[in-house]
Each structure stands twice: as structure tokens, then as C-alpha cells.
Amino acid sequence: MQKINVGVVGTGFIGPAHIEALRRLPNTNVVALCEVTPELARQKADQLGIERACTFDELLKMDDIKVVHICTPNFLHYAQSKAALEAGKHVVCEKPLAKDLHEAEELVELAKKTGLVNAVHFNLRYYPLVRQMKVMREQDNLGDIYSVIGSYLQDWLFYETDYNWRLEPDKSGDSRAIADIGSHLMDSLEYITGLKTVAVMADFNTIHKFRKKPLKAVETYSGKMLKPEDYADVPINTEDHANVLLRFDNGNKGVITVSQVSAGRKNQMKLEIAGSKKTFAWNSEAPNQMWIGNRDGSNESFLRDPSLAHPEARSVMSFPGGHNEGFPDTSKQLFKEVYDAIAAGKQPENPTFPTFADGYRELLICEKILESNRKQAWVEI
């Protein structure tokens, strides 16, 4: 088997997660790591056991690198994805794909023109039971979908002293909680249900109108606390919490809540999808179990087990029943499908993995949610 050489750009929280997942695939070889300076690149490459340390421009000139993973702050995604495609590299990009719809549309068209493999890291749809729910819905086990309830709750920005680049619109964009975690939630809901969201009504809340920005770098999820003199007060104008009403193309409704200030909720995405036959419920903090509700019989609990799952869901399971799979496995399973396409040399006609087009779709929904919050009115998509 010929291994595919990979370069990873960015070493915050998610870059090392990509690297760890890639190393679990038999046909990939992470050979280069890119950071903003050669010194930082060398430091991080040594820590992660990667041979080459480089800047982004140097990475693009490496002919043996076939794939680039963009794991940088949001404002860099468009320019780096575009440059990588123009350099003839396949691209896996973190979400959001770009800062605005114009940039995202340009990337979708460029990717289509090049024929190169393009993917967006909506990894949460790769929990095995998320795919199991999708397949069960496709086989009409759920029936007509009556309603959808979703939430994504975290607490890593609970205190006013919690700070990260995602709080700064010039780096992250005009939305925070919706763009960061709401995008995963909406992607998973549309993926499972097959419905399209056609209108939204949003209401945002910024709990901490000012936050204390550290005068020295603090990594995401690090939990480091500094002294009072190590902070500067900074005004915040992106949302800590948001509620959004949804209208779907089947005429029915849904609601989602996202929050980054829910004490004790470290990273919980919950879905409840009610149909004319059954209800499906699932929680990412207990990802190997889904609840199936019935009106006229006993409710059921479906445990992740490849011997019991549909073949399409079995394909994203690596271990037998009773051997739990979680967050790190989602990236591995996504990359497995992406690298099958890369090995074939081109983007499939009907990809099973999330593409730049899916990235555009989630950016569109996010922008309409932002518009709705500004207008305090329903906005059509």
C-alpha cells in the first residue's frame, strides 16, 4: 500500500486531533506541520513527532504532499484552502469553510473546477448511531418527521475570565456559538432527517458583555487561570447563548439551543427527532446508545453494535459491541472515507463525506440566523 503524504496547518486544539486520527489510518503519513513561524512549527513538530516543520508557503511547494488539512483560526480558512487547491492539493478544512458566503461559493466552484477532493470537518455526523438514525429514517422506521429538538451545550466560556480567539470577530466571524457548535448541530440534524431548513427565527444573548482578555496566550480548553493584572477588559459582541426556531421543507417545525456558558456541560450535543412512527433521541456524551420511543409499545434502547446495525452504519464502526467508540473515532471514520476518495484521485460524484458544498450550506444557515437575530424576525433561507 502506497501511503498518502499529508501536511497539517495549525496546532491549536483541533490540529493535533486531526493528526491523531490520521495516524490511525493505514494509508496516511503526516510528514509536515505548518505554523506561523518556523520556530513555532519546529517546536510543535518535535512535540508531535512530525519530520518536517514549515511555513504555509513552504508546505505548498512540497510536491510529495498530496493533502493539506486546514486547522487554523476561521479567518484563514478561505485563503489557505484556495491556495492549497491552486497548488494541486486535496483539502480537508475545518468549519466554517470561510468568513462569508461569497468566499465559500468561490471555494466550492474552485474545488469543482479542479476535481480535487474537498471535505469539511463536520465529524459529529460520524458517530455511528448518528448514521444509524439516518439509515433508519431512510428505511422509513421514523415515519413523517413531526418535530426536531436539538441542543449543543458547553461551559468552556462560562467565566468572564475565559478567553479565546473565537471571541474576536476579526478572527472568528460575526457569530460564535452558532457558527462554532450550532453548525455541527444543524449539519447533523439535516443529515439525519433529510429535511432542509427553509426559515429561521433567532434570539441571541451575550451573558458577559465584557471579558477579561489574558495578556499572554491561553490555549483552548486549557483551563488556565491567571492573576488579575494579567487581564485586559474587552467588550464582547458575539453570542454566548442562542435559541433558534426552525421551519422545514416538509412544513413542520423544530427548535435548537446552543450555549457556551452552561456550567457542567463540557461538550454535549443532544438530538430528539419525533416522527409519525417513532421518536429517536441521542446524546453525544453517551454516544453509544440511542433511545427509540414508541406510543403503543415499550420504548427501546439501541446500543452501538456492528452486528446489530445497518451496513451503512457498520462501516463507521471499528470495534465490537460493548467496546465504546467516541469523539476521536469520528474524525478517523470521516478521514477514512475522504482518503478512499483521495486514493482514487478525485472527488466522488456522490460523496458520503461532508464537502465544501456542505460547508457553504451551513454558512448560509448561519448567516440567515444572524440576520434573523438582528431583525428579530423570521428570515427565509
Backbone hydrogen bonds in HBPLUS format (Angstrom, degrees):
<---DONOR---> <-ACCEPTOR-->    atom                        ^
c    i                          cat <-CA-CA->   ^        H-A-AA   ^      H-
h    n   atom  resd res      DA  || num        DHA   H-A  angle D-A-AA Bond
n    s   type  num  typ     dist DA aas  dist angle  dist       angle   num
A0004-ILE N   A0027-ASN O   2.80 MM  23  6.01 162.2  1.83 136.5 139.9     1
A0029-ASN N   A0004-ILE O   2.90 MM  25  5.83 143.0  2.04 156.7 147.2     2
A0066-LYS N   A0005-ASN O   3.03 MM  61  5.71 150.1  2.13 136.0 142.2     3
A0067-VAL N   A0005-ASN O   3.40 MM  62  6.72 150.6  2.49 151.9 158.2     4
A0006-VAL N   A0029-ASN O   2.94 MM  23  5.90 155.5  2.00 145.7 143.9     5
A0031-VAL N   A0006-VAL O   3.03 MM  25  5.97 148.2  2.13 152.0 159.3     6
A0007-GLY N   A0067-VAL O   2.92 MM  60  6.31 158.5  1.97 158.5 165.4     7
A0069-HIS N   A0007-GLY O   2.92 MM  62  6.35 159.2  1.96 158.2 165.1     8
A0008-VAL N   A0032-ALA O   3.03 MM  24  6.40 161.5  2.06 148.5 148.9     9
A0034-CYS N   A0008-VAL O   2.87 MM  26  6.18 159.6  1.91 161.4 164.1    10
A0009-VAL N   A0069-HIS O   2.85 MM  60  6.02 165.7  1.87 173.3 173.8    11
A0071-CYS N   A0009-VAL O   2.79 MM  62  5.52 149.3  1.88 154.1 164.3    12
A0010-GLY N   A0034-CYS O   3.08 MM  24  6.16 169.0  2.10 158.2 156.2    13
A0017-ALA N   A0014-ILE O   3.07 MM   3  4.94 118.0  2.47  93.1 109.3    14
A0018-HIS N   A0014-ILE O   2.97 MM   4  6.32 150.5  2.06 154.6 161.8    15
A0018-HIS N   A0015-GLY O   3.06 MM   3  5.21 119.6  2.43 101.5 115.7    16
A0019-ILE N   A0015-GLY O   3.04 MM   4  6.40 160.9  2.08 152.5 157.9    17
A0020-GLU N   A0016-PRO O   2.88 MM   4  6.08 164.2  1.91 150.2 153.6    18
A0021-ALA N   A0017-ALA O   3.12 MM   4  6.27 161.0  2.16 144.4 149.3    19
A0022-LEU N   A0018-HIS O   2.85 MM   4  6.06 162.2  1.89 156.9 162.2    20
A0023-ARG N   A0019-ILE O   3.01 MM   4  6.20 151.5  2.09 149.2 156.2    21
A0024-ARG N   A0021-ALA O   3.07 MM   3  5.34 152.8  2.15 105.6 114.1    22
A0025-LEU N   A0022-LEU O   3.08 MM   3  5.50 165.9  2.10 114.6 118.0    23
A0052-ARG N   A0031-VAL O   3.01 MM  21  6.01 157.2  2.06 147.1 152.7    24
A0033-LEU N   A0052-ARG O   2.97 MM  19  6.26 145.7  2.09 143.9 153.3    25
A0054-CYS N   A0033-LEU O   2.98 MM  21  6.19 152.3  2.05 159.1 159.6    26
A0035-GLU N   A0054-CYS O   3.27 MM  19  6.79 145.9  2.39 160.5 168.6    27
A0041-ALA N   A0037-THR O   2.96 MM   4  6.14 163.5  1.99 155.0 160.4    28
A0042-ARG N   A0038-PRO O   2.93 MM   4  6.08 156.1  1.98 144.8 150.4    29
A0043-GLN N   A0039-GLU O   3.03 MM   4  6.27 160.2  2.07 147.2 152.7    30
A0044-LYS N   A0040-LEU O   2.93 MM   4  6.13 171.5  1.94 157.2 158.7    31
A0045-ALA N   A0041-ALA O   2.81 MM   4  5.88 155.9  1.87 146.5 154.3    32
A0046-ASP N   A0042-ARG O   2.96 MM   4  6.07 157.7  2.01 146.3 151.5    33
A0047-GLN N   A0043-GLN O   3.09 MM   4  6.37 155.0  2.15 143.3 150.4    34
A0048-LEU N   A0044-LYS O   2.95 MM   4  6.14 150.3  2.04 148.3 155.9    35
A0049-GLY N   A0045-ALA O   2.86 MM   4  5.79 107.8  2.39 137.9 153.8    36
A0050-ILE N   A0045-ALA O   2.85 MM   5  4.82 170.4  1.85 142.0 144.7    37
A0049-GLY N   A0046-ASP O   3.38 MM   3  5.10 156.9  2.44  94.4 101.1    38
A0059-LEU N   A0055-THR O   2.98 MM   4  6.27 151.9  2.06 148.5 156.8    39
A0060-LEU N   A0056-PHE O   3.11 MM   4  6.45 156.3  2.16 155.2 159.7    40
A0061-LYS N   A0058-GLU O   3.17 MM   3  5.32 137.8  2.36  99.8 111.3    41
A0062-MET N   A0059-LEU O   3.09 MM   3  5.44 164.2  2.12 112.8 117.6    42
A0065-ILE N   A0062-MET O   3.14 MM   3  5.68 160.2  2.18 114.7 120.8    43
A0090-HIS N   A0066-LYS O   2.94 MM  24  6.25 163.3  1.97 161.3 156.0    44
A0068-VAL N   A0090-HIS O   2.89 MM  22  6.28 158.5  1.93 157.7 162.1    45
A0092-VAL N   A0068-VAL O   3.02 MM  24  6.37 161.8  2.06 153.3 156.4    46
A0070-ILE N   A0092-VAL O   2.81 MM  22  6.24 157.2  1.86 155.9 163.9    47
A0094-GLU N   A0070-ILE O   3.00 MM  24  6.00 146.7  2.11 156.5 162.6    48
A0076-LEU N   A0073-PRO O   3.03 MM   3  5.95 166.5  2.05 132.2 136.4    49
A0077-HIS N   A0074-ASN O   3.08 MM   3  5.48 157.0  2.13 115.4 122.1    50
A0075-PHE N   A0171-LYS O   2.96 MM  96  5.01 139.6  2.13 149.5 149.0    51
A0080-GLN N   A0076-LEU O   3.04 MM   4  6.02 167.0  2.06 161.4 165.7    52
A0081-SER N   A0077-HIS O   2.88 MM   4  5.81 157.8  1.93 146.9 153.8    53
A0082-LYS N   A0078-TYR O   2.91 MM   4  6.01 165.2  1.94 154.9 159.4    54
A0083-ALA N   A0079-ALA O   3.00 MM   4  6.12 162.3  2.03 143.3 148.4    55
A0084-ALA N   A0080-GLN O   2.98 MM   4  6.06 156.4  2.04 143.8 150.2    56
A0085-LEU N   A0081-SER O   2.98 MM   4  6.19 162.1  2.01 151.2 155.6    57
A0086-GLU N   A0082-LYS O   2.95 MM   4  6.16 164.0  1.98 152.6 157.4    58
A0087-ALA N   A0083-ALA O   2.96 MM   4  6.12 128.7  2.23 135.4 148.9    59
A0087-ALA N   A0084-ALA O   3.15 MM   3  4.99 130.9  2.40  90.6 104.1    60
A0089-LYS N   A0084-ALA O   2.92 MM   5  5.31 162.2  1.95 155.6 151.5    61
A0088-GLY N   A0085-LEU O   2.90 MM   3  5.10 158.7  1.95 109.9 114.7    62
A0091-VAL N   A0117-VAL O   3.02 MM  26  6.42 158.1  2.07 162.9 163.4    63
A0119-ALA N   A0091-VAL O   3.01 MM  28  6.46 145.6  2.13 150.8 160.1    64
A0093-CYS N   A0119-ALA O   2.87 MM  26  6.26 166.5  1.88 157.9 157.3    65
A0121-HIS N   A0093-CYS O   2.94 MM  28  6.14 150.9  2.02 152.1 156.6    66
A0104-ALA N   A0100-ASP O   3.09 MM   4  6.36 162.8  2.12 150.4 155.8    67
A0105-GLU N   A0101-LEU O   2.79 MM   4  5.91 161.4  1.83 153.3 157.9    68
A0106-GLU N   A0102-HIS O   3.07 MM   4  6.26 154.7  2.13 144.3 151.2    69
A0107-LEU N   A0103-GLU O   3.05 MM   4  6.37 153.1  2.13 148.0 154.9    70
A0108-VAL N   A0104-ALA O   2.96 MM   4  6.26 156.8  2.02 150.9 157.2    71
A0109-GLU N   A0105-GLU O   3.02 MM   4  6.27 163.2  2.05 151.3 155.1    72
A0110-LEU N   A0106-GLU O   2.90 MM   4  6.08 160.0  1.94 148.3 154.3    73
A0111-ALA N   A0107-LEU O   2.86 MM   4  5.96 162.7  1.89 150.0 154.6    74
A0112-LYS N   A0108-VAL O   3.02 MM   4  6.19 154.9  2.09 142.8 149.9    75
A0113-LYS N   A0109-GLU O   2.89 MM   4  6.10 155.8  1.95 148.0 154.8    76
A0114-THR N   A0110-LEU O   2.97 MM   4  6.19 156.5  2.03 150.5 156.0    77
A0115-GLY N   A0111-ALA O   2.97 MM   4  6.01 145.1  2.10 143.8 153.0    78
A0347-GLN N   A0115-GLY O   3.16 MM 232  5.91 156.2  2.22 144.2 148.9    79
A0120-VAL N   A0354-PRO O   2.97 MM 234  5.59 155.0  2.03 123.5 129.5    80
A0122-PHE N   A0120-VAL O   2.78 MM   2  5.81 139.6  1.95 108.4  95.9    81
A0126-TYR N   A0123-ASN O   2.81 MM   3  5.42 158.3  1.85 121.2 126.8    82
A0127-TYR N   A0124-LEU O   3.44 MM   3  5.86 164.8  2.46 112.6 111.6    83
A0130-VAL N   A0127-TYR O   2.96 MM   3  5.36 141.0  2.11 114.1 125.7    84
A0131-ARG N   A0127-TYR O   3.35 MM   4  6.82 156.2  2.41 156.5 162.7    85
A0132-GLN N   A0128-PRO O   2.90 MM   4  6.20 149.0  1.99 141.8 151.9    86
A0133-MET N   A0129-LEU O   2.97 MM   4  6.02 154.5  2.04 134.3 139.7    87
A0134-LYS N   A0130-VAL O   3.11 MM   4  6.39 154.4  2.17 142.3 149.4    88
A0135-VAL N   A0131-ARG O   2.93 MM   4  6.22 163.1  1.96 155.6 158.7    89
A0136-MET N   A0132-GLN O   2.93 MM   4  6.11 161.3  1.96 150.5 156.0    90
A0137-ARG N   A0133-MET O   2.90 MM   4  6.08 152.8  1.97 146.3 153.6    91
A0138-GLU N   A0134-LYS O   2.93 MM   4  6.23 156.5  1.99 147.6 154.4    92
A0139-GLN N   A0135-VAL O   2.95 MM   4  6.21 137.9  2.13 143.3 154.7    93
A0141-ASN N   A0136-MET O   2.90 MM   5  5.32 164.0  1.92 162.5 157.0    94
A0140-ASP N   A0137-ARG O   2.98 MM   3  5.01 156.7  2.03 110.7 113.0    95
A0277-LYS N   A0142-LEU O   3.03 MM 135  5.22 155.9  2.09 144.0 136.3    96
A0276-SER N   A0144-ASP O   2.75 MM 132  5.15 127.0  2.03 133.1 149.9    97
A0146-TYR N   A0274-ALA O   2.68 MM 128  5.54 148.8  1.78 143.7 154.8    98
A0147-SER N   A0274-ALA O   3.24 MM 127  5.27 158.6  2.28 137.4 142.2    99
A0274-ALA N   A0147-SER O   2.93 MM 127  5.27 158.7  1.98 151.3 157.5   100
A0255-VAL N   A0148-VAL O   2.94 MM 107  6.39 145.7  2.06 149.6 159.7   101
A0149-ILE N   A0272-GLU O   2.86 MM 123  5.11 158.8  1.91 151.3 157.6   102
A0272-GLU N   A0149-ILE O   2.81 MM 123  5.11 140.4  1.96 156.6 163.6   103
A0150-GLY N   A0255-VAL O   2.96 MM 105  6.40 158.2  2.01 155.5 160.8   104
A0257-THR N   A0150-GLY O   3.02 MM 107  6.52 141.2  2.18 138.0 149.1   105
A0151-SER N   A0270-LYS O   2.96 MM 119  5.22 153.0  2.03 145.6 148.6   106
A0270-LYS N   A0151-SER O   2.78 MM 119  5.22 160.8  1.81 149.2 155.7   107
A0152-TYR N   A0257-THR O   2.94 MM 105  6.49 147.7  2.04 152.9 162.2   108
A0259-SER N   A0152-TYR O   3.01 MM 107  6.53 152.3  2.09 155.4 158.4   109
A0153-LEU N   A0268-GLN O   2.82 MM 115  5.25 157.4  1.87 149.7 152.5   110
A0268-GLN N   A0153-LEU O   2.95 MM 115  5.25 166.7  1.97 162.0 160.0   111
A0154-GLN N   A0259-SER O   2.79 MM 105  6.03 143.1  1.92 140.7 152.9   112
A0262-SER N   A0154-GLN O   2.84 MM 108  5.63 166.8  1.86 153.0 148.4   113
A0158-PHE N   A0155-ASP O   3.09 MM   3  4.98 150.0  2.18 119.9 115.4   114
A0157-LEU N   A0260-GLN O   3.17 MM 103  5.56 145.6  2.29 160.2 166.2   115
A0162-ASP N   A0159-TYR O   3.01 MM   3  5.25 161.6  2.05 106.4 112.3   116
A0212-LYS N   A0160-GLU O   2.87 MM  52  6.05 166.9  1.88 149.2 152.4   117
A0167-LEU N   A0164-ASN O   3.00 MM   3  5.83 170.0  2.01 126.0 129.3   118
A0168-GLU N   A0165-TRP O   2.97 MM   3  5.48 167.9  1.99 120.7 124.2   119
A0171-LYS N   A0168-GLU O   2.90 MM   3  5.61 153.4  1.97 123.7 131.7   120
A0172-SER N   A0168-GLU O   2.89 MM   4  5.94 158.0  1.94 151.2 157.6   121
A0173-GLY N   A0169-PRO O   2.79 MM   4  4.33 144.3  1.91 112.0 122.8   122
A0180-ASP N   A0176-ARG O   2.69 MM   4  5.63 160.4  1.73 156.7 162.8   123
A0181-ILE N   A0177-ALA O   2.98 MM   4  5.74 153.6  2.06 140.7 147.0   124
A0182-GLY N   A0177-ALA O   2.99 MM   5  6.27 159.1  2.04 145.3 148.8   125
A0183-SER N   A0178-ILE O   2.78 MM   5  6.14 113.5  2.23 156.6 173.7   126
A0185-LEU N   A0181-ILE O   3.14 MM   4  6.49 160.1  2.18 149.4 154.9   127
A0186-MET N   A0182-GLY O   2.86 MM   4  6.09 166.6  1.88 155.1 157.6   128
A0187-ASP N   A0183-SER O   2.95 MM   4  5.99 158.2  2.00 143.8 150.5   129
A0188-SER N   A0184-HIS O   2.95 MM   4  6.11 163.2  1.97 149.4 153.8   130
A0189-LEU N   A0185-LEU O   2.96 MM   4  6.16 159.4  2.00 149.3 155.2   131
A0190-GLU N   A0186-MET O   3.01 MM   4  6.15 172.0  2.01 152.8 154.8   132
A0191-TYR N   A0187-ASP O   2.93 MM   4  5.96 151.6  2.01 144.1 153.1   133
A0192-ILE N   A0188-SER O   2.91 MM   4  6.07 161.1  1.94 150.8 154.5   134
A0193-THR N   A0189-LEU O   2.97 MM   4  6.02 171.6  1.98 153.6 156.1   135
A0194-GLY N   A0190-GLU O   2.88 MM   4  5.34 147.5  1.99 134.4 142.3   136
A0249-ASP N   A0196-LYS O   2.92 MM  53  5.54 135.7  2.12 152.2 165.4   137
A0198-VAL N   A0247-ARG O   2.77 MM  49  5.71 162.0  1.80 152.7 158.9   138
A0381-ILE N   A0198-VAL O   2.79 MM 183  4.94 165.1  1.81 127.4 127.6   139
A0247-ARG N   A0199-ALA O   2.99 MM  48  5.13 146.4  2.11 151.7 147.7   140
A0200-VAL N   A0379-VAL O   2.91 MM 179  5.47 155.6  1.97 147.9 154.2   141
A0379-VAL N   A0200-VAL O   2.90 MM 179  5.47 155.4  1.96 154.4 162.5   142
A0201-MET N   A0245-LEU O   3.00 MM  44  4.98 147.7  2.11 138.7 141.3   143
A0245-LEU N   A0201-MET O   2.80 MM  44  4.98 162.9  1.82 149.6 149.6   144
A0203-ASP N   A0243-ASN O   2.91 MM  40  5.41 147.9  2.01 160.2 166.8   145
A0243-ASN N   A0203-ASP O   3.04 MM  40  5.41 163.6  2.07 146.5 151.1   146
A0205-ASN N   A0241-HIS O   2.82 MM  36  5.20 145.7  1.94 160.8 155.2   147
A0240-ASP N   A0205-ASN O   3.02 MM  35  6.09 148.5  2.12 134.9 143.5   148
A0241-HIS N   A0205-ASN O   3.06 MM  36  5.20 150.5  2.15 157.2 161.1   149
A0236-ILE N   A0209-LYS O   2.83 MM  27  5.20 162.5  1.86 140.4 138.9   150
A0211-ARG N   A0234-VAL O   2.85 MM  23  5.33 161.1  1.89 153.0 156.1   151
A0234-VAL N   A0211-ARG O   2.74 MM  23  5.33 155.7  1.80 158.3 166.7   152
A0213-LYS N   A0232-ALA O   2.68 MM  19  5.06 153.2  1.75 160.2 150.6   153
A0232-ALA N   A0213-LYS O   2.78 MM  19  5.06 139.8  1.94 131.6 144.7   154
A0215-LEU N   A0230-ASP O   2.71 MM  15  5.47 151.3  1.79 163.7 161.1   155
A0222-SER N   A0219-GLU O   3.09 MM   3  5.33 152.4  2.17 133.0 130.6   156
A0230-ASP N   A0227-LYS O   2.82 MM   3  5.37 160.2  1.86 121.9 128.6   157
A0231-TYR N   A0228-PRO O   3.33 MM   3  5.86 160.7  2.37 121.3 120.6   158
A0260-GLN N   A0240-ASP O   2.91 MM  20  5.56 153.7  1.98 163.1 170.1   159
A0242-ALA N   A0258-VAL O   2.86 MM  16  5.37 154.5  1.93 157.3 159.1   160
A0258-VAL N   A0242-ALA O   2.94 MM  16  5.37 160.7  1.98 152.8 158.9   161
A0244-VAL N   A0256-ILE O   2.90 MM  12  5.32 160.2  1.94 157.8 160.0   162
A0256-ILE N   A0244-VAL O   2.91 MM  12  5.32 156.9  1.96 149.2 156.9   163
A0246-LEU N   A0254-GLY O   2.79 MM   8  4.80 162.7  1.82 139.8 135.5   164
A0254-GLY N   A0246-LEU O   2.99 MM   8  4.80 147.2  2.10 132.9 131.9   165
A0248-PHE N   A0252-ASN O   2.93 MM   4  5.59 167.7  1.94 172.7 169.7   166
A0251-GLY N   A0248-PHE O   3.06 MM   3  5.58 160.9  2.10 118.5 121.3   167
A0265-ARG N   A0262-SER O   3.02 MM   3  5.72 162.1  2.05 141.2 146.5   168
A0284-SER N   A0269-MET O   2.82 MM  15  5.20 164.3  1.84 152.1 157.6   169
A0271-LEU N   A0282-TRP O   2.92 MM  11  5.36 161.4  1.96 157.6 161.9   170
A0282-TRP N   A0271-LEU O   2.96 MM  11  5.36 153.7  2.03 151.3 156.2   171
A0273-ILE N   A0280-PHE O   2.79 MM   7  5.21 160.7  1.82 156.4 162.6   172
A0280-PHE N   A0273-ILE O   2.87 MM   7  5.21 161.2  1.91 148.7 151.0   173
A0275-GLY N   A0278-LYS O   2.77 MM   3  5.30 153.9  1.84 152.0 161.1   174
A0279-THR N   A0293-GLY O   3.11 MM  14  4.74 144.8  2.24 127.1 132.9   175
A0293-GLY N   A0279-THR O   2.76 MM  14  4.74 161.7  1.79 140.2 146.1   176
A0281-ALA N   A0291-TRP O   2.91 MM  10  5.02 147.0  2.02 147.9 150.7   177
A0291-TRP N   A0281-ALA O   2.85 MM  10  5.02 164.9  1.88 150.7 154.6   178
A0286-ALA N   A0283-ASN O   2.98 MM   3  5.49 160.9  2.02 116.3 122.6   179
A0289-GLN N   A0286-ALA O   3.38 MM   3  6.24 150.7  2.48 129.3 129.3   180
A0304-ARG N   A0288-ASN O   2.78 MM  16  4.91 165.6  1.80 140.2 141.9   181
A0290-MET N   A0302-PHE O   2.94 MM  12  5.25 157.4  2.00 145.4 152.9   182
A0302-PHE N   A0290-MET O   2.85 MM  12  5.25 160.9  1.89 159.1 162.6   183
A0292-ILE N   A0300-GLU O   2.87 MM   8  4.93 170.8  1.88 142.8 142.8   184
A0300-GLU N   A0292-ILE O   2.80 MM   8  4.93 171.4  1.80 152.1 155.1   185
A0308-LEU N   A0305-ASP O   2.90 MM   3  5.44 155.9  1.96 119.1 126.7   186
A0309-ALA N   A0305-ASP O   3.03 MM   4  6.12 135.9  2.23 153.1 165.7   187
A0313-ALA N   A0310-HIS O   2.96 MM   3  5.38 129.0  2.23 111.5 124.7   188
A0314-ARG N   A0310-HIS O   2.81 MM   4  6.04 154.4  1.88 155.5 163.8   189
A0315-SER N   A0311-PRO O   3.11 MM   4  6.26 136.8  2.30 143.4 151.7   190
A0316-VAL N   A0313-ALA O   3.07 MM   3  5.67 161.9  2.11 115.9 121.2   191
A0317-MET N   A0314-ARG O   3.09 MM   3  5.22 151.9  2.17 118.4 115.7   192
A0323-HIS N   A0320-PRO O   3.15 MM   3  5.80 153.1  2.23 138.9 141.1   193
A0329-ASP N   A0326-GLY O   2.96 MM   3  5.53 132.8  2.19 116.1 128.9   194
A0330-THR N   A0327-PHE O   3.04 MM   3  5.43 142.3  2.18 110.4 120.6   195
A0333-GLN N   A0329-ASP O   2.96 MM   4  6.15 162.1  2.00 152.1 156.0   196
A0334-LEU N   A0330-THR O   3.01 MM   4  6.21 157.7  2.06 146.8 153.1   197
A0335-PHE N   A0331-SER O   2.84 MM   4  6.00 172.5  1.85 156.9 159.2   198
A0336-LYS N   A0332-LYS O   2.88 MM   4  6.04 144.6  2.00 143.6 153.8   199
A0337-GLU N   A0333-GLN O   3.41 MM   4  6.69 155.2  2.48 143.1 146.4   200
A0338-VAL N   A0334-LEU O   3.05 MM   4  6.37 159.5  2.10 149.8 156.3   201
A0339-TYR N   A0335-PHE O   2.76 MM   4  5.84 166.8  1.78 155.6 158.2   202
A0340-ASP N   A0336-LYS O   3.14 MM   4  6.28 132.3  2.38 134.4 145.7   203
A0341-ALA N   A0337-GLU O   3.36 MM   4  6.66 151.7  2.44 140.8 146.9   204
A0341-ALA N   A0338-VAL O   3.07 MM   3  5.30 120.6  2.44  98.4 112.3   205
A0342-ILE N   A0338-VAL O   2.98 MM   4  6.37 150.9  2.06 142.8 152.0   206
A0343-ALA N   A0339-TYR O   2.92 MM   4  5.91 153.5  1.99 134.9 141.6   207
A0344-ALA N   A0340-ASP O   3.20 MM   4  6.43 138.2  2.39 132.8 143.2   208
A0344-ALA N   A0341-ALA O   3.05 MM   3  5.02 124.5  2.37  93.3 108.0   209
A0345-GLY N   A0341-ALA O   2.97 MM   4  6.34 117.4  2.37 134.8 151.9   210
A0345-GLY N   A0342-ILE O   2.93 MM   3  4.82 139.4  2.10  94.3 107.0   211
A0358-ASP N   A0355-THR O   2.99 MM   3  5.15 123.3  2.32  98.7 112.8   212
A0359-GLY N   A0355-THR O   3.01 MM   4  6.43 147.5  2.12 143.5 153.5   213
A0360-TYR N   A0356-PHE O   2.83 MM   4  6.20 148.2  1.93 148.3 156.5   214
A0361-ARG N   A0357-ALA O   3.00 MM   4  6.26 155.1  2.07 141.8 148.4   215
A0362-GLU N   A0358-ASP O   3.03 MM   4  6.32 162.5  2.06 152.3 155.0   216
A0363-LEU N   A0359-GLY O   3.08 MM   4  6.24 150.1  2.17 141.6 150.1   217
A0364-LEU N   A0360-TYR O   2.88 MM   4  6.13 151.8  1.96 151.1 159.0   218
A0365-ILE N   A0361-ARG O   3.04 MM   4  6.40 161.1  2.08 151.2 155.4   219
A0366-CYS N   A0362-GLU O   2.95 MM   4  6.10 160.2  1.99 142.8 148.8   220
A0367-GLU N   A0363-LEU O   2.92 MM   4  6.13 159.1  1.96 148.8 153.7   221
A0368-LYS N   A0364-LEU O   3.04 MM   4  6.29 154.0  2.11 148.9 155.9   222
A0369-ILE N   A0365-ILE O   2.92 MM   4  6.18 149.5  2.01 149.1 158.0   223
A0370-LEU N   A0366-CYS O   2.95 MM   4  6.24 157.0  2.00 150.2 156.3   224
A0371-GLU N   A0367-GLU O   2.93 MM   4  6.16 157.4  1.98 143.9 150.1   225
A0372-SER N   A0368-LYS O   2.90 MM   4  6.07 154.4  1.97 142.7 149.6   226
A0373-ASN N   A0369-ILE O   2.99 MM   4  6.27 157.1  2.05 149.1 154.5   227
A0374-ARG N   A0370-LEU O   3.04 MM   4  6.33 158.1  2.08 150.1 156.0   228
A0375-LYS N   A0371-GLU O   2.97 MM   4  6.19 159.4  2.01 150.5 156.0   229
A0376-GLN N   A0372-SER O   2.65 MM   4  5.48 126.3  1.93 142.2 157.4   230
A0377-ALA N   A0372-SER O   3.29 MM   5  5.34 148.5  2.39 132.8 141.4   231
